[in-house]
Amino acid sequence: MKSLQDVVYNWLTIKLVADSRPEDQAAVDTQQLFWEMLKNEHHVKDVIVDKQEDMYAVTCILEEKERFFRFPLELIECIHDQIQHEPEKYQIYE
């Protein structure tokens, strides 16, 4: 089992890709997989994401408490930015 912080990081990273490429079923499915891990393994009820100037502030609402994480912008947006800059390398296959 991955830590809550690891799953939040992976979920948020792929969520940016899935949100910008809704036709990319692999990205959508992967985002859903990490969301299910958040719900089922870590008992997350909701996630609040606040994009700030230099970081993402993420609050996870769990059954009995809240957990807070901060991730540098460039760390979360790395894959998304690569896809945007070189879309020919990241074709969507149907």
C-alpha positions as a printed NumPy array, in Angstrom:
array([[  0.   ,   0.   ,   0.   ],
       [  1.287,   3.454,  -0.886],
       [  1.253,   6.311,   1.58 ],
       [ -1.569,   8.821,   1.392],
       [  0.899,  11.469,   0.234],
       [  2.094,   9.231,  -2.642],
       [ -1.438,   8.502,  -3.795],
       [ -2.447,  12.183,  -3.614],
       [  0.636,  13.126,  -5.648],
       [ -0.11 ,  10.489,  -8.316],
       [ -3.817,  11.341,  -8.429],
       [ -3.225,  15.079,  -8.805],
       [ -0.519,  14.622, -11.442],
       [ -2.666,  12.413, -13.676],
       [ -5.801,  14.471, -12.941],
       [ -4.195,  17.462, -14.669],
       [ -3.542,  15.303, -17.72 ],
       [ -7.023,  13.74 , -17.703],
       [ -8.703,  17.136, -17.298],
       [ -6.811,  18.585, -20.256],
       [ -7.249,  15.448, -22.416],
       [-10.696,  13.998, -21.635],
       [-10.488,  11.865, -24.79 ],
       [ -7.381,  10.126, -23.365],
       [ -9.079,   7.1  , -21.824],
       [ -5.827,   5.812, -20.298],
       [ -5.37 ,   9.073, -18.372],
       [ -9.032,   9.129, -17.311],
       [ -8.872,   5.5  , -16.136],
       [ -5.602,   6.048, -14.266],
       [ -6.995,   9.11 , -12.518],
       [-10.021,   7.035, -11.501],
       [ -7.761,   4.247, -10.209],
       [ -5.926,   6.664,  -7.917],
       [ -9.225,   8.23 ,  -6.798],
       [-10.498,   4.756,  -5.845],
       [ -7.285,   4.177,  -3.874],
       [ -7.854,   7.448,  -2.034],
       [-11.416,   6.461,  -1.17 ],
       [-11.009,   2.76 ,  -0.446],
       [ -7.528,   2.452,   1.037],
       [ -7.167,   5.828,   2.732],
       [-10.831,   6.618,   3.47 ],
       [-10.725,  10.02 ,   1.785],
       [-14.152,  11.615,   1.477],
       [-13.133,  14.725,  -0.456],
       [-10.057,  16.527,  -1.751],
       [ -9.664,  20.28 ,  -1.982],
       [ -6.948,  21.494,  -4.346],
       [ -5.713,  25.065,  -4.2  ],
       [ -3.238,  26.032,  -6.926],
       [ -1.037,  28.756,  -5.534],
       [  1.765,  30.799,  -7.084],
       [  4.488,  28.202,  -6.553],
       [  2.722,  25.122,  -5.211],
       [ -0.411,  23.056,  -4.948],
       [ -1.97 ,  23.   ,  -1.488],
       [ -4.077,  19.875,  -1.09 ],
       [ -6.441,  19.147,   1.777],
       [ -7.773,  15.611,   2.12 ],
       [-10.965,  15.231,   4.116],
       [-10.876,  11.847,   5.809],
       [-13.543,  10.208,   7.931],
       [-12.354,  11.725,  11.192],
       [ -9.682,  14.28 ,  10.303],
       [ -8.026,  16.347,   7.597],
       [ -4.569,  15.893,   6.097],
       [ -2.73 ,  18.661,   4.342],
       [  0.   ,  18.356,   1.692],
       [  1.967,  20.808,  -0.401],
       [  3.612,  19.954,  -3.702],
       [  5.823,  22.209,  -5.849],
       [  4.068,  23.356,  -9.015],
       [  6.75 ,  22.015, -11.343],
       [  6.62 ,  18.577,  -9.722],
       [  2.865,  18.18 , -10.256],
       [  2.776,  19.779, -13.701],
       [  5.822,  18.023, -15.177],
       [  3.986,  15.316, -17.151],
       [  1.228,  17.682, -18.241],
       [  3.814,  20.195, -19.487],
       [  5.734,  17.507, -21.392],
       [  2.555,  16.455, -23.176],
       [  1.693,  20.067, -24.026],
       [  5.172,  20.812, -25.403],
       [  5.583,  17.597, -27.401],
       [  2.104,  16.267, -28.202],
       [  3.439,  14.165, -31.073],
       [  5.205,  11.969, -28.495],
       [  1.971,  11.39 , -26.56 ],
       [ -0.554,  10.292, -29.115],
       [ -3.904,   8.942, -28.002],
       [ -4.513,   5.451, -29.307],
       [ -8.055,   4.201, -29.626]])
